């Protein structure tokens, strides 16, 4: 049985979660701060911290989902396809 921590730290999980975070975080940042970045140029340090957190949230959600899926489907199905 694959442990949750092993699934979270697996290279493929980290890479896929990073891609999701980059895509979703960029869209959310543009929606929430696009005008302040490109039109008004009045971003504060706190705003940049909030943008960093905006990228962390989708990373954590994608990682959690992938790890839960991997741990749930690894029980008793060693070598079997997930959707067979």
Backbone torsions as a table, in degrees:
resi	resn	phi	psi	omega
1	UNK	NA	129.2	178.8
2	UNK	-77.9	131.1	179.0
3	UNK	-79.7	159.4	-179.6
4	UNK	-60.2	-44.7	-178.4
5	UNK	-64.1	-38.2	178.2
6	UNK	-64.1	-38.9	178.6
7	UNK	-68.5	-37.6	-179.8
8	UNK	-66.2	-37.2	-176.0
9	UNK	-92.2	0.4	178.2
10	UNK	-64.2	138.2	-174.4
11	UNK	-56.2	-43.9	-178.3
12	UNK	-65.2	-35.4	177.5
13	UNK	-66.3	-44.0	-179.6
14	UNK	-63.0	-44.1	-178.3
15	UNK	-66.2	-46.0	-179.0
16	UNK	-65.6	-41.3	178.9
17	UNK	-65.0	-36.4	177.5
18	UNK	-65.6	-39.6	177.4
19	UNK	-64.6	-43.4	177.9
20	UNK	-61.7	-45.5	-179.2
21	UNK	-63.0	-39.7	179.2
22	UNK	-64.3	-44.7	-179.0
23	UNK	-68.8	-55.4	-176.4
24	UNK	-68.1	-41.7	179.5
25	UNK	-62.5	-38.0	178.3
26	UNK	-65.6	-43.0	178.4
27	UNK	-63.0	-46.9	-180.0
28	UNK	-63.9	-39.1	178.8
29	UNK	-65.3	-40.4	177.3
30	UNK	-65.9	-39.8	177.9
31	UNK	-64.3	-46.0	-173.4
32	UNK	-83.3	-32.3	-172.8
33	UNK	-128.4	3.0	-176.3
34	UNK	-55.7	-44.2	-179.5
35	UNK	-66.0	-38.8	-179.3
36	UNK	-71.3	-30.0	179.5
37	UNK	-77.3	-47.8	-170.3
38	UNK	-95.5	-27.8	-176.7
39	UNK	-101.1	-47.8	-172.1
40	UNK	-99.5	-20.6	179.4
41	UNK	51.1	44.5	-178.1
42	UNK	-123.2	38.4	179.7
43	UNK	-72.6	134.4	176.3
44	UNK	-98.9	167.5	177.8
45	UNK	-57.9	-41.3	179.4
46	UNK	-61.1	-36.2	178.1
47	UNK	-65.4	-39.7	178.4
48	UNK	-67.4	-34.9	175.7
49	UNK	-65.5	-40.7	178.2
50	UNK	-64.0	-36.2	177.1
51	UNK	-65.8	-40.5	177.4
52	UNK	-60.9	-41.4	177.4
53	UNK	-66.0	-34.2	177.9
54	UNK	-60.2	-33.2	176.2
55	UNK	-79.0	-31.2	-178.5
56	UNK	-69.3	-36.4	-176.1
57	UNK	-62.8	-52.2	178.6
58	UNK	-64.6	-29.2	175.9
59	UNK	-63.0	-47.1	-179.4
60	UNK	-64.8	-40.8	-179.7
61	UNK	-65.8	-45.3	179.7
62	UNK	-65.1	-40.3	179.4
63	UNK	-65.9	-44.5	179.1
64	UNK	-61.3	-45.7	179.9
65	UNK	-62.2	-43.8	180.0
66	UNK	-66.4	-40.2	-179.4
67	UNK	-68.9	-41.4	177.2
68	UNK	-63.2	-41.8	177.7
69	UNK	-61.8	-46.3	-177.7
70	UNK	-65.0	-41.9	-179.3
71	UNK	-71.3	-36.6	-179.9
72	UNK	-67.9	-39.7	-174.9
73	UNK	-91.7	-2.2	178.0
74	UNK	-92.6	-10.8	-178.1
75	UNK	-74.0	113.6	174.5
76	UNK	71.1	10.9	-178.2
77	UNK	-126.0	40.2	-178.0
78	UNK	-62.3	120.0	178.9
79	UNK	81.7	-3.7	-179.7
80	UNK	-89.7	153.4	176.3
81	UNK	-72.6	148.0	-177.9
82	UNK	-63.9	-37.9	-171.6
83	UNK	-112.7	30.5	-179.9
84	UNK	-88.1	NA	NA
